[in-house]
């Protein structure tokens, strides 16, 4: 296949004609189509590809290329073939078609081919060649493709740790379009803003992440950018609340218990929301121990908020388990565990009643199995200890139930 263009190397005489992006392998079996049929073949191939008929689409694109049409039509067919071959999983054929489309130099399709090929190479870790294509793309298309190229070059610079080059290309990729932007330019700014904002959040730079998200949102509304923007605000809130929830150092003025308690509750909640359950538990425990009695009382009240219904027993055996569940953001897991145990106990006790069981030994066995259902759970020993305590208080006999009950059952 000929890929070069320009005047003949011979002295004198007219220049050679511009080459066509045709390869003998493009010619399918059967009568070759005429150049005038190539645009129609491309239209048919595109429709077939959009409906998932990739093999037939690839065949028609190859027929269009084999017709040796004008460079613009040839470039269109080759780019379509590259996309279809990618969809079929033939990376080598896809890249070959994209390179040939790029070599046509067509103003409309060559930049798209460079974009497609660079993404394919980048996806497979061939970053050096991908970066070369991103640089080539800078001079091929308009502002939209330039933004695409700068985004690719920013990723490449990040990959090799060149912070200065990365900043330069991020800035160019996020530059707002002048006047009314074309669709590609607007989409690229939003894509680059999402990419950069996520990277910055991962590095612990929420301020810069917020700025990047705002630049993308200035071009177009985007739910993912809104989410990233909210995440950046969340990190700022965590930092502010952390400064309030931190116990005062030696010689520092103590924080008002109500303020410190609110900061502890909010900070623990935000850390749990972020997925840092260990950090949330540490904040609650720090609030209970590090600020003095008045603040500990305030924090404890917030930790136990809503535990007991009106008239419920104060200091019930389950409160420490509930406190731990709130502090570690594991209340849903505890609730699921409780419902599972309740269902099991209910089934064990209900089955003899449903079956009309009257044998004392069988009835006792069912009750024993029901009582022992929570044995292996964290809160199981607390439940059994509570019954020992209540029996001791009711009978006046501290040994009414042995310490290893219900083990003896």
Secondary structure, 3 states (H helix, E strand, C coil): CCCCCCCCCCCCCCCCCCCCCCCHHHCCCCCCCCHHHHHHHHHHHHHHHHCCCHHHHHHHHHHHHHCCCCHHHHHHHHHHHHHHHHHHCCHHHHHHHHHHHHHCCCCCHHHHHHHHHHHHHHHCCCHHHHHHHHHHHHCCCCHHHHHHHHHHHHHHHHHCCCHHHHHHHHHHHHCCCCCCCCHHHHHHHHHHHHHHHHHHHHCCCHHHHHHHHHHHHCCCCCHHHHHHHHHHHHHHHHHHHHHHHCCCCCCCCCCCHHHHHHHHHHHHHHHHHHCCHHHHHHHHHHHHHCCCHHHHHHHHHHHCCCCCCCCCCCCCCCHHHHHHHHHCCCHHHHHHHHHHHHHHHHHHHHHHHHHCCCCHHHHHHHHHHHHCCCCCCCCHHHHHHHHHHHHHHHHCCCCCCCCCCCCCC
